[in-house]
Amino acid sequence: MPDGITWLAEPHPIDWFGYSVTIAQDIAGQELARRVAGTKHGSAHEPRTIGQLTGQTALDLIQGLYGDSWDGIILRHGEIGEWAFVVKHGGWYVEFDEEPAVSHGGAHVFHLEYQEQNGKPVPPHFAYWHDGRRMCSFNLHLDTSWGDGEITGEDEDLVTHLRAEIEASGLPLGDTGEPRFVHWSCLDILEQRFGLTLPRAQITEGMLPAVLLKGPSLDQPV
């Protein structure tokens, strides 16, 4: 049975920082990692292939190189069925642009992110991009803490259908519910609508191909 994506709503599902995952259809994992790397802020972020790592060894490597696991970024990538995925590790908070460039050439790209240790706090977020267009996006707590809690996007039919599915489920659109339950329920709706899935054990415990994003201060050999 596929793992789906609802497990992302559990506390610290990937590592202490939360999660930032990009999922795409009909793109190889290595190519998806290259595209995601290209959205990092700044101009000198050549990805360096560093073999296969677990999530913990990725954080350990960043800490060993730079003194703190927050001071570098590693992307681990893989594939499951028709889907490719990229998982960010390290100091990825607010370090990447939005995803339009990742979805060029007609790709369907889904981004899920939760800055779990951000004290502001920032709610979990979902966005679906296709061929450079933001088809839909929304706050997975459905509250007004960041924005108005509404589902928005360029695909009006999709936005309408998602809003109807959320309202039919009894979730408090634009209001305040129990955050973890609302988070889980929104992920369940997205999983069912788009068929999204991630290999939980492989991401949390297994080895995956990894790349280090290096900038002007990240040029020491690995």
TAURQUI-V726187 format. One record per residue. RES is the residue in three letters. SS is DSSP state (H for helix, E for strand, C for the rest). PSI is psi in degrees with one decimal (999 if undefined). OMEGA is omega as a letter, one per 30 degrees, with the letter a starting at -180 (none if undefined). Layout:
# TAURQUI-V726187
[[RES SS PSI OMEGA] [RES SS PSI OMEGA]]
This chain:
# TAURQUI-V726187
[[MET C 130.4 a] [PRO C 149.9 a] [ASP C -21.3 a] [GLY C -155.8 a] [ILE C -2.8 a] [THR H -21.1 l] [TRP H -17.3 l] [LEU H -18.3 a] [ALA H -7.3 l] [GLU C 157.1 a] [PRO C 130.7 l] [HIS C 58.8 a] [PRO C -30.5 a] [ILE C -49.7 l] [ASP E -176.0 a] [TRP C -30.7 a] [PHE C -18.9 a] [GLY E -129.9 l] [TYR E 148.1 l] [SER E 107.6 a] [VAL E 134.3 l] [THR E 131.0 a] [ILE E 135.7 a] [ALA E 152.5 a] [GLN E 136.0 l] [ASP C 33.4 l] [ILE C 137.3 l] [ALA C 149.6 a] [GLY H -41.7 a] [GLN H -40.0 l] [GLU H -38.7 l] [LEU H -41.1 l] [ALA H -39.6 l] [ARG H -42.1 a] [ARG H -42.9 l] [VAL H -42.4 l] [ALA H -35.2 a] [GLY C -10.7 l] [THR C 0.8 l] [LYS E 141.0 a] [HIS C 144.5 l] [GLY C -177.3 a] [SER C -11.9 a] [ALA C 75.1 a] [HIS C 50.5 l] [GLU E 124.0 l] [PRO E 134.0 l] [ARG E 118.9 l] [THR E 131.6 a] [ILE E 25.3 l] [GLY E -159.2 a] [GLN E 136.0 a] [LEU E 152.7 l] [THR C 170.6 l] [GLY H -40.4 a] [GLN H -41.5 l] [THR H -27.2 l] [ALA H -46.0 l] [LEU H -39.5 l] [ASP H -40.3 a] [LEU H -44.4 l] [ILE H -45.0 a] [GLN H -40.0 l] [GLY H -35.8 a] [LEU H -41.3 a] [TYR H -0.6 l] [GLY C -16.6 a] [ASP C 138.7 a] [SER C -8.2 l] [TRP C -10.3 a] [ASP C 7.6 l] [GLY C 174.1 a] [ILE E 132.2 l] [ILE E 137.0 l] [LEU E 124.6 l] [ARG E 142.7 a] [HIS E 160.5 l] [GLY E -171.2 a] [GLU E 147.0 l] [ILE E 111.1 a] [GLY C -129.4 a] [GLU C -3.0 a] [TRP E 142.6 l] [ALA E 154.8 a] [PHE E 153.0 l] [VAL E 131.9 l] [VAL E 129.1 l] [LYS E 143.0 l] [HIS E 147.5 l] [GLY E -147.8 a] [GLY C 65.6 a] [TRP C -11.2 a] [TYR C 129.6 l] [VAL C 27.2 l] [GLU C -2.7 a] [PHE E 146.4 l] [ASP C 172.3 l] [GLU C 176.1 a] [GLU C 7.8 a] [PRO H -39.4 a] [ALA H -28.2 a] [VAL H -29.1 a] [SER H 14.2 a] [HIS H 160.0 l] [GLY H 17.9 l] [GLY H 11.5 a] [ALA C 147.8 l] [HIS E 116.9 a] [VAL E 131.4 a] [PHE E 130.5 a] [HIS E 128.4 l] [LEU E 130.1 a] [GLU E 140.6 l] [TYR E 113.6 l] [GLN E 76.9 a] [GLU C -29.8 a] [GLN C 10.3 l] [ASN C 117.0 a] [GLY C 2.3 a] [LYS C -38.1 f] [PRO C 163.3 l] [VAL C 128.3 l] [PRO C 161.0 l] [PRO C 153.5 a] [HIS E 145.8 l] [PHE E 140.9 l] [ALA E 141.0 l] [TYR E 122.5 l] [TRP E 143.0 l] [HIS E 118.5 l] [ASP C 43.1 l] [GLY C 0.4 a] [ARG E 137.9 l] [ARG E 101.0 a] [MET E -43.0 l] [CYS E 156.5 l] [SER E 154.2 l] [PHE E 163.5 l] [ASN E 122.7 a] [LEU C 3.3 l] [HIS C -9.7 l] [LEU C 26.0 a] [ASP C -174.9 a] [THR C 18.0 a] [SER C -35.6 l] [TRP C 100.0 a] [GLY C -164.6 a] [ASP C 5.7 l] [GLY C 4.5 a] [GLU C 154.9 l] [ILE C 126.6 a] [THR E 167.1 l] [GLY C 172.5 a] [GLU C -20.6 l] [ASP C 93.3 a] [GLU H -37.0 l] [ASP H -43.4 l] [LEU H -43.6 l] [VAL H -43.8 l] [THR H -44.7 a] [HIS H -42.3 l] [LEU H -42.5 l] [ARG H -41.9 l] [ALA H -39.9 l] [GLU H -39.9 l] [ILE H -44.1 l] [GLU H -38.7 l] [ALA H -27.4 l] [SER C -10.0 a] [GLY C 7.4 l] [LEU C 150.7 a] [PRO C 76.1 a] [LEU C 121.0 l] [GLY C 6.5 a] [ASP C -165.6 a] [THR C 118.8 l] [GLY C -172.7 l] [GLU C 115.2 a] [PRO H -44.5 a] [ARG H -37.1 l] [PHE H -42.9 l] [VAL H -43.5 l] [HIS H -52.6 l] [TRP H -45.6 a] [SER H -40.2 l] [CYS H -42.5 l] [LEU H -38.9 l] [ASP H -42.7 l] [ILE H -43.8 l] [LEU H -39.7 l] [GLU H -45.2 a] [GLN H -40.5 a] [ARG H -42.9 a] [PHE H -6.7 a] [GLY C 26.0 a] [LEU C 140.3 l] [THR C 152.2 l] [LEU C 141.0 l] [PRO C 96.2 a] [ARG H -54.5 a] [ALA H -39.6 a] [GLN H -38.8 a] [ILE H -43.5 a] [THR H -26.8 a] [GLU C -23.8 a] [GLY C 176.6 l] [MET C 136.2 l] [LEU E 149.9 l] [PRO E 141.8 a] [ALA E 150.8 l] [VAL E 142.5 l] [LEU E 131.8 l] [LEU E 118.6 a] [LYS E 136.9 l] [GLY C -160.0 a] [PRO C -31.2 a] [SER C 6.4 a] [LEU C 37.5 a] [ASP C 3.2 l] [GLN C 150.6 a] [PRO C 148.9 l] [VAL C 999 none]]
